[in-house]
């Protein structure tokens, strides 16, 4: 299966990298496993840092996918999302409990993606306001 990788030129991606670099002052840096890069893995959590929770559901799925990949490697962790909202003193933290439904959910989504990939032609594009900030937006505008 072909891999779609994050578009590196996006302003949103650059901001995310700065957040990541600023938060990782404890010596725990980004962890790369296969085609994923988790911001941090502790003895309890897979941690993802975000500048806003504007698309929290997408971030939750991202962390669930990281948890799924780690579980396949024999590493079981809960998920933790730290959101650094602009002009706020304190970050918001969202936790994701590791459970068996995550594996089922991710495998179902992987199958849906494979079905999309195998289509003769892609489905009609559905642009939303959040698409403008998406790091993958260039793929939709080909």
N, C-alpha and C positions, 0 to 999 in steps of 0.2 A: 504494500500500500504506500502511496506517495505521502510525504509529510508536508504539511503546510506550516511554515515557520513564521514567527512574529516579524512584522515589518519594522525594521530597525530605525527608519528615518522619522517615525512618528514623534511628535512633541509629547504625547501622552506616555510613550515608552521611555523617553528621556527623563521625564519627571518621575516616573516609577523607579528608574535606576538611581536617581538622586535620593529619593526616599529610602530605598534599600541601603545605599551606601551610608547614609546618615544614621540609620537605625542599627547597622551592624558594627557598632563600636566595641562589642564584647568579644570579638575574635571569631564569632560564628558567622561565616560568610555563606553566600549563595551556594546551593548544592545542586549539581547537575547529575541526573540519572536518566539514561536513554535520551529522549528528546524533551525532557522537562527540566526546568530550573526553579526549584523551590527557593524562596528568599531565605529561609532558615529552617533547620530541623533540630529540635531539641530532644531531650530524652522523653518528652511527653507530647510534643506538637509538631505538625507541619505548619509553618507560619508563612503567611502571605501579607505583604504590606501594600496598602492602596492609599491614594491621595483623596478618594471620596468613595462613598458607598452608593453612588448614582446607579450602578448596575450590580447591586449586591448579589443577585441570583447567579449572574455569570461568574462572579468571583467564588461563590460557594461551590459551583460545579467545577471550577478550576482546582480548588483545594481538594474536593472529593476525588478528582482524577489523580492528583498527586498521592492521595491516601491509597487509592486503588493500586497504582504502580508500586508504591512502597510495600503494600501488603503482599503483592506477588513476589517481592524479594525477601519476604519474611520479616518485614519491619512494620509493626502496627503502631500507628500514631493517631491521635485525635487531630482535628484541624483548628487553626486559630487565624482569624483575619483581623489585622490591626489597621484601622482607618484613621488617617491624619487629615481631618477636615481643615480647610483653610480658615484662619482667624479663630481657631479654637485652641484652648490651652491643653486639653486632654484628648487622647485618641479614644475612639470607640473600639471595643473588642467584641468580635462575634466568634462563638465556639461551635464546632461541628463534632458531634460524638461519632466515633467510629463504630459502625455496625454492619451487619450482613446485607442490609438493603442497599448500601452504597455499591457493592460489587454488582448486584443485579441491575441497578440504575445505570451504572457506567457501561456495562456490557450491552444493555438495550440501546443506549445512545451510540455506542460504537457500531452496532449493527445498522442503525439508521444512517449513520455517516457513510458506511460502506454501500448501502443502497443508493444514496445520493451520488456517490462517486461512480457507481456502475450505470447510472442513467445515460440514455443516449444524448440528452441535452439537459442542461440544468433547469431547475424550476424558475419561474419568474421572480425577478428581484423584488424585494419588499424593503424599500428604504424607510428608515425611521429617523427621528431627529438625533438619536444617540449614535447613528451610523457615522456621522461626520467625525466623531472623536475616536472611532475604533481603529486600532492598529492594523486591522485586516481590510479596511475600507477599499484600498486599491484593488483587491481581488474582485470585489463586487462591481467595480467600474471598468473592467476590462472590455 
